[in-house]
Amino acid sequence: MKLKYFNKYLLIHRLFLFISLSLVCCKQRAKDFSAAVPDKWYRNSIFYNLDVDVFKDSDGDGIGDFKGLSEKLPYLDSLGINVIWLSPFQPTPDRDDGYDVTDYYGIDPRLGTMADFDNFIAEAKKHKLKIVMDMVLNHTSIDHPWYKKARSDSSRKYRSRYVWSATKPKDFDKGMVFEGFQTQSWSYDEIAKQYYFHRFYDFQPDLNYQNKEVQEEAIKILQFWSAKGINGFRLDAVPFIIDVPESGAADPAKMFGVLDSIVRGAKLIDKETLLLGEANVSPEENTDYFGKNGDRLQMMFNFYVNQYLFYSMAEGKTTTLITALNETRQKPKTSQWAYFLRNHDEIDLGRLKKSQRNKVYEKFGPEPNMQLYNRGIRRRLATMLNNPEQLKMAYSVLYALPGAAVIRYGEEIGMGDDLTLQERLSVRTPMQWDNKNNAGFSMAKQTVRPVISMGDYAYHQVNVASELKDRKSLLNFIKSLIRIRKSLPEIGTSDWEVLNLRNDAVFAIRYKSHSGQITIVHNFSAKAIEVEIPLTGKEEVLVGEQRLEAKGKLKLKAYERLWLKG
C-alpha cells in the first residue's frame, strides 16, 4: 500500500512539475538547465543528405553510383559529419527521382550492384559513419509488380494492398500534395475498372495500411535493410502512411497503431535503429508522432521552425522564430528534433500566413519560376540569400539550434540551382568537385542532369577543390562550425533559454549544463546594432572577433554571429 500511495504522490508531483515548466517555457526561460537525457547516437549527430546518382560517377556513364560514393567517403569524413542520409536508391522508373519504387529489396542497377552497396556500408563503418536510408512506404510505382497484380486481381489478394473505390469519391480533387501539377487524388484504372487513391502523382498509388499484410511487408522491408547494415530510416510522408483516405481529404482519420507496429518491427534487428520522420505537422500534433513516452519516432524534421526561420531572415526580425522554437520545445526526453535549412524538396512555407509567405517570396524567390506548389521556393540557399555574410549567419543559426543538424550535399560549398529543370530537380544537380570537366562529377559526355556551368555559381568558381584551398571559404567555415558544434554536446542535450536583449533583430540562445554555459548570439539585421548581454567578460570566444567586457555591451555588425563558452 505504501508503494501505491508513493506512486500516486509521484504522479501528482510530476504533473505539477510539468505544469510549472510549461509556464516557465512560455516566458522563454526553462527552470531546469541540467535535466539528464538518454545518450542516443543521433542526438548530437550531423546528418549529410545526398543523392547517389548525382554525387560521384565512377564508371563514366554519367550517373553517380555507390563505387563513386565510396571514393568520396574520406571527404565526407573530413567534413566532420556523423551520418549519411541516402535519398532513394532502389529500382525505379525514375519518374519522381526515385520516390516511385518498383522493388523494395534491390539496388537501382544504374547505381551499382548489391555487392557495391555492401562494400559502401563496410567502408562507411571504417570511417565511423552511420547510414540512414530514405524509405518510401506510403506508395509504390504504378509499375511495381504488386500494383500490376492488384489491377487485374479478381481474388482481391493483391488489390487490397492499395486503396480503391468503385465510384468516384466526392473529394476526388482534394488532398493533392503537388498543387498546380496534380488535378486529382483519385484516378480511374481502366484495367481494374475502379478508382485508385494517390496522394502524390497518378503513377504513385498509395498502399493500404489498413491491410495487415501491407504492415507486415513494410516491417519485413525495414528489417531486410537493417540486417544489411542500415542504421536508420528517414520515413517519407509519415502522416500519409497512417491516413485513412476513405475518411475524407480534409481531416482524415489516423492509424497511429500502424506507426507503433512499424516502429516496433523495425527495431527487432537492431534496437538502436533510428526512425526519422518526415511529418510536417502542427506543434499540437508532435506528441502523437513522437509518442507520449518517445516510443514512436525518435526524430522528426522541424518544418515548423524552418518556415519561421526563413520568415525571420526575410524580415530581419527574430520574434516569430523564437515563438516557433518555444511552441516546439516540449517533446519526450528520448526524442530529438532534426533542424535544417534546405533539403531535397522545395522550402515549404505552407504554415505561414499568406502575408508572411509573400514576404519570403518577395525576398528570396520573387520570380514565378522560383516558386512551387503555391507554398514553396525551389532554390538553393546560396542563390536565395545571395549574401556571403547572411549565408554564414544562417548556417551558424542551424548549428546553434537545440537538436541535430542536417545539411544537404553541395550546401557546404554554396552550390546554386538550375531553374530550367522541372519542379524540385532544380536543386538536385551534380556535385561540384573541381573546375575540371563536368565539375569532376563524371567523365561522360552527357550527365544524368546538367552540371551548373554558367553564372556566378558555375562549377568553375564554386567547387570543393577551390574552397578547400581558401581559408575564408564557406566550406572551411562550415567545417569549423561542425567541429565546434561537435565539441558542445550541451546543445543537443541540455535545456535552453532565449535571452531577451530588447532588440528584435537579435537571436540569442543560451545552454546551461554542469560544465558551464554556452551563449550564441546572431544579428539578423542588415545593419550594425548594439546590445547589452549579461557576461562576465571571461568567456571564451569560439566564433566571432569580439573583445568582451564584463558589462556585456556588444556591437554586432550586419549578420554577425558570436559563440561564447563559459
URPEFEN-V446391 format. One record per backbone hydrogen bond with DSSP energy under -1.0 kcal/mol. NH is the residue of the N-H (numbers start at 1). CO is the residue of the C=O. If there is no record, write none. Layout:
# URPEFEN-V446391
NH_CO / NH_CO
This chain:
# URPEFEN-V446391
5_1 / 6_2 / 7_3 / 8_4 / 9_5 / 10_6 / 11_7 / 12_8 / 13_9 / 14_10 / 15_11 / 16_12 / 17_13 / 18_14 / 19_15 / 20_16 / 21_17 / 22_18 / 23_19 / 24_20 / 25_21 / 26_22 / 27_24 / 28_25 / 29_24 / 40_38 / 43_40 / 45_42 / 47_405 / 48_83 / 49_407 / 50_85 / 54_51 / 55_52 / 57_441 / 64_53 / 65_56 / 66_111 / 69_65 / 70_66 / 71_67 / 73_70 / 76_72 / 77_73 / 78_74 / 79_75 / 81_76 / 82_46 / 83_46 / 84_130 / 85_48 / 86_132 / 87_50 / 99_96 / 102_91 / 106_103 / 108_89 / 111_108 / 117_113 / 118_114 / 119_115 / 120_116 / 121_117 / 122_118 / 123_119 / 124_120 / 125_121 / 126_122 / 127_123 / 128_125 / 129_124 / 130_82 / 132_84 / 133_232 / 134_86 / 135_234 / 137_135 / 140_205 / 141_101 / 142_203 / 144_141 / 148_144 / 149_145 / 150_146 / 151_147 / 160_156 / 161_158 / 162_159 / 165_195 / 172_169 / 174_171 / 177_199 / 179_177 / 181_178 / 182_178 / 185_172 / 186_172 / 187_196 / 189_194 / 193_189 / 195_165 / 196_187 / 197_163 / 198_185 / 204_201 / 206_197 / 207_138 / 208_161 / 211_208 / 215_211 / 216_212 / 217_213 / 218_214 / 219_215 / 220_216 / 221_217 / 222_218 / 223_219 / 224_220 / 225_221 / 226_222 / 227_223 / 229_226 / 230_225 / 231_131 / 232_131 / 233_274 / 234_133 / 235_276 / 236_135 / 238_278 / 241_237 / 242_238 / 244_253 / 247_244 / 248_245 / 255_242 / 258_255 / 259_255 / 260_256 / 261_257 / 262_258 / 263_259 / 264_260 / 265_261 / 266_262 / 267_263 / 268_265 / 273_270 / 274_231 / 276_233 / 277_299 / 278_235 / 279_277 / 281_279 / 285_282 / 289_285 / 290_286 / 291_287 / 294_291 / 296_290 / 297_289 / 299_275 / 300_336 / 301_277 / 302_338 / 303_301 / 306_302 / 307_303 / 308_304 / 309_305 / 310_306 / 311_307 / 312_308 / 313_309 / 314_310 / 315_311 / 316_312 / 318_504 / 322_318 / 323_319 / 324_320 / 325_321 / 326_322 / 327_323 / 328_324 / 329_326 / 335_332 / 336_298 / 338_300 / 339_404 / 347_377 / 349_375 / 352_349 / 357_353 / 358_354 / 359_355 / 360_356 / 361_357 / 362_358 / 363_359 / 364_360 / 365_361 / 370_367 / 371_368 / 372_376 / 375_372 / 376_372 / 377_347 / 378_370 / 384_380 / 385_381 / 386_382 / 391_387 / 392_388 / 393_389 / 394_390 / 395_391 / 396_392 / 397_393 / 398_394 / 399_395 / 403_401 / 404_337 / 405_45 / 406_339 / 407_47 / 409_49 / 411_408 / 413_410 / 415_410 / 418_426 / 421_418 / 425_422 / 426_423 / 427_424 / 428_425 / 431_54 / 433_439 / 434_439 / 439_436 / 440_437 / 441_438 / 448_62 / 458_455 / 459_452 / 461_458 / 462_458 / 464_432 / 465_433 / 467_463 / 468_464 / 473_470 / 477_473 / 478_474 / 479_475 / 480_476 / 481_477 / 482_478 / 483_479 / 484_480 / 485_481 / 486_482 / 488_485 / 491_488 / 494_490 / 495_33 / 497_510 / 498_28 / 499_508 / 501_499 / 506_503 / 507_522 / 509_520 / 510_497 / 511_518 / 512_495 / 513_516 / 516_513 / 518_511 / 519_564 / 520_509 / 521_562 / 522_507 / 523_560 / 524_505 / 529_556 / 531_554 / 533_552 / 540_565 / 542_563 / 543_563 / 552_549 / 554_531 / 556_529 / 559_525 / 560_557 / 562_521 / 563_543 / 564_519 / 565_540 / 566_517
